[in-house]
């Protein structure tokens, strides 16, 4: 896996919050609960890497 020299919060600061504001495909790995909006986003085609 390639490591980024930027943190997630730095990337959000540079690119803006967008519709979701974080990376919902990482929630399970990070132990976070997905919001209903994130769950809907993840069901859309092309929503993940």
OpenMM code with the backbone's topology and positions (N, CA, C; nanometers):
from openmm import Vec3, app, unit

residues = "UNK UNK UNK UNK UNK UNK UNK UNK UNK UNK UNK UNK UNK UNK UNK UNK UNK UNK UNK UNK UNK UNK UNK UNK UNK UNK UNK UNK UNK UNK UNK UNK UNK UNK UNK UNK UNK UNK UNK UNK UNK UNK UNK UNK UNK UNK UNK UNK UNK".split()
positions = [
    Vec3(0.0840, -0.1171, 0.0000),
    Vec3(0.0000, 0.0000, 0.0000),
    Vec3(0.0890, 0.1241, 0.0000),
    Vec3(0.0521, 0.2223, -0.0789),
    Vec3(0.1283, 0.3463, -0.0873),
    Vec3(0.0883, 0.4396, 0.0264),
    Vec3(0.1872, 0.4943, 0.0943),
    Vec3(0.1592, 0.5882, 0.2025),
    Vec3(0.1564, 0.7299, 0.1486),
    Vec3(0.0631, 0.8083, 0.2005),
    Vec3(0.0521, 0.9476, 0.1607),
    Vec3(0.1314, 1.0327, 0.2585),
    Vec3(0.1872, 1.1413, 0.2099),
    Vec3(0.2564, 1.2318, 0.3015),
    Vec3(0.1588, 1.3289, 0.3669),
    Vec3(0.0317, 1.3190, 0.3302),
    Vec3(-0.0720, 1.4049, 0.3864),
    Vec3(-0.1661, 1.3237, 0.4743),
    Vec3(-0.2166, 1.3848, 0.5791),
    Vec3(-0.3177, 1.3193, 0.6613),
    Vec3(-0.4541, 1.3401, 0.5985),
    Vec3(-0.5505, 1.2612, 0.6421),
    Vec3(-0.6868, 1.2743, 0.5899),
    Vec3(-0.7408, 1.4151, 0.6114),
    Vec3(-0.7150, 1.4730, 0.7287),
    Vec3(-0.7668, 1.6077, 0.7560),
    Vec3(-0.6994, 1.7126, 0.6675),
    Vec3(-0.5726, 1.6935, 0.6337),
    Vec3(-0.5056, 1.7865, 0.5432),
    Vec3(-0.5648, 1.7789, 0.4026),
    Vec3(-0.5947, 1.6587, 0.3591),
    Vec3(-0.6533, 1.6417, 0.2263),
    Vec3(-0.7907, 1.7060, 0.2210),
    Vec3(-0.8719, 1.6842, 0.3245),
    Vec3(-1.0040, 1.7469, 0.3305),
    Vec3(-0.9884, 1.8986, 0.3330),
    Vec3(-0.8882, 1.9497, 0.4034),
    Vec3(-0.8641, 2.0928, 0.4075),
    Vec3(-0.8274, 2.1496, 0.2716),
    Vec3(-0.7549, 2.0716, 0.1938),
    Vec3(-0.7135, 2.1157, 0.0608),
    Vec3(-0.8291, 2.1032, -0.0388),
    Vec3(-0.8961, 1.9900, -0.0375),
    Vec3(-0.9986, 1.9626, -0.1378),
    Vec3(-1.1374, 2.0089, -0.0964),
    Vec3(-1.1591, 2.0295, 0.0316),
    Vec3(-1.2916, 2.0669, 0.0803),
    Vec3(-1.3677, 1.9463, 0.1301),
    Vec3(-1.4765, 1.9707, 0.1981),
    Vec3(-1.5544, 1.8642, 0.2594),
    Vec3(-1.6243, 1.7762, 0.1569),
    Vec3(-1.6704, 1.8325, 0.0467),
    Vec3(-1.7438, 1.7522, -0.0502),
    Vec3(-1.8765, 1.7071, 0.0074),
    Vec3(-1.9340, 1.6052, -0.0500),
    Vec3(-2.0648, 1.5589, -0.0043),
    Vec3(-2.0543, 1.4754, 0.1212),
    Vec3(-1.9509, 1.3967, 0.1339),
    Vec3(-1.9401, 1.3049, 0.2470),
    Vec3(-1.8482, 1.3611, 0.3539),
    Vec3(-1.7346, 1.4154, 0.3172),
    Vec3(-1.6450, 1.4789, 0.4129),
    Vec3(-1.5396, 1.3886, 0.4729),
    Vec3(-1.5508, 1.2592, 0.4558),
    Vec3(-1.4452, 1.1683, 0.4978),
    Vec3(-1.4471, 1.0495, 0.4036),
    Vec3(-1.3713, 0.9484, 0.4308),
    Vec3(-1.3586, 0.8350, 0.3409),
    Vec3(-1.4397, 0.7184, 0.3964),
    Vec3(-1.5680, 0.7084, 0.3605),
    Vec3(-1.6541, 0.6099, 0.4240),
    Vec3(-1.6149, 0.4651, 0.3969),
    Vec3(-1.5413, 0.4374, 0.2896),
    Vec3(-1.4989, 0.2997, 0.2646),
    Vec3(-1.3964, 0.2533, 0.3683),
    Vec3(-1.3423, 0.3443, 0.4467),
    Vec3(-1.2450, 0.3100, 0.5524),
    Vec3(-1.3110, 0.2910, 0.6892),
    Vec3(-1.4383, 0.3231, 0.7006),
    Vec3(-1.5031, 0.3232, 0.8313),
    Vec3(-1.4898, 0.1911, 0.9062),
    Vec3(-1.5159, 0.0793, 0.8392),
    Vec3(-1.5096, -0.0510, 0.9068),
    Vec3(-1.3694, -0.0781, 0.9609),
    Vec3(-1.2685, -0.0493, 0.8812),
    Vec3(-1.1296, -0.0726, 0.9229),
    Vec3(-1.0919, 0.0166, 1.0414),
    Vec3(-1.1453, 0.1392, 1.0420),
    Vec3(-1.1131, 0.2345, 1.1480),
    Vec3(-1.2070, 0.2239, 1.2683),
    Vec3(-1.3034, 0.1322, 1.2621),
    Vec3(-1.3955, 0.1143, 1.3732),
    Vec3(-1.4996, 0.2245, 1.3854),
    Vec3(-1.5274, 0.2934, 1.2741),
    Vec3(-1.6267, 0.4006, 1.2760),
    Vec3(-1.7588, 0.3483, 1.2210),
    Vec3(-1.8669, 0.4060, 1.2698),
    Vec3(-1.9983, 0.3770, 1.2137),
    Vec3(-2.0214, 0.4684, 1.0945),
    Vec3(-2.0806, 0.4125, 0.9902),
    Vec3(-2.1143, 0.4930, 0.8729),
    Vec3(-2.2475, 0.5622, 0.8966),
    Vec3(-2.2564, 0.6854, 0.8528),
    Vec3(-2.3821, 0.7588, 0.8593),
    Vec3(-2.4738, 0.7068, 0.7492),
    Vec3(-2.6034, 0.7338, 0.7586),
    Vec3(-2.6935, 0.6938, 0.6500),
    Vec3(-2.6504, 0.7529, 0.5148),
    Vec3(-2.5992, 0.8744, 0.5147),
    Vec3(-2.5523, 0.9368, 0.3901),
    Vec3(-2.4313, 0.8617, 0.3342),
    Vec3(-2.3405, 0.8209, 0.4216),
    Vec3(-2.2233, 0.7458, 0.3766),
    Vec3(-2.2640, 0.6097, 0.3229),
    Vec3(-2.3573, 0.5435, 0.3889),
    Vec3(-2.4044, 0.4135, 0.3416),
    Vec3(-2.4659, 0.4258, 0.2026),
    Vec3(-2.5466, 0.5299, 0.1814),
    Vec3(-2.6070, 0.5533, 0.0500),
    Vec3(-2.4979, 0.5817, -0.0537),
    Vec3(-2.3985, 0.6611, -0.0165),
    Vec3(-2.2884, 0.6938, -0.1068),
    Vec3(-2.2147, 0.5675, -0.1494),
    Vec3(-2.1892, 0.4770, -0.0553),
    Vec3(-2.1151, 0.3562, -0.0855),
    Vec3(-2.1904, 0.2615, -0.1798),
    Vec3(-2.3204, 0.2769, -0.1885),
    Vec3(-2.4002, 0.1941, -0.2790),
    Vec3(-2.3960, 0.2453, -0.4234),
    Vec3(-2.3462, 0.3687, -0.4426),
    Vec3(-2.3382, 0.4264, -0.5766),
    Vec3(-2.2205, 0.3665, -0.6542),
    Vec3(-2.2386, 0.3441, -0.7848),
    Vec3(-2.1280, 0.2944, -0.8667),
    Vec3(-2.0098, 0.3910, -0.8635),
    Vec3(-1.8900, 0.3356, -0.8526),
    Vec3(-1.7694, 0.4180, -0.8542),
    Vec3(-1.7424, 0.4940, -0.7268),
    Vec3(-1.8059, 0.4555, -0.6167),
    Vec3(-1.7896, 0.5302, -0.4923),
    Vec3(-1.6665, 0.4901, -0.4127),
    Vec3(-1.5979, 0.3871, -0.4536),
    Vec3(-1.4815, 0.3389, -0.3802),
    Vec3(-1.3632, 0.3270, -0.4740),
    Vec3(-1.2471, 0.3092, -0.4173),
    Vec3(-1.1247, 0.2976, -0.4971),
    Vec3(-1.1068, 0.1570, -0.5463),
] * unit.nanometer
topology = app.Topology()
chain = topology.addChain("A")
for resn in residues:
    res = topology.addResidue(resn, chain)
    for name in ("N", "CA", "C"):
        topology.addAtom(name, app.Element.getBySymbol(name[0]), res)
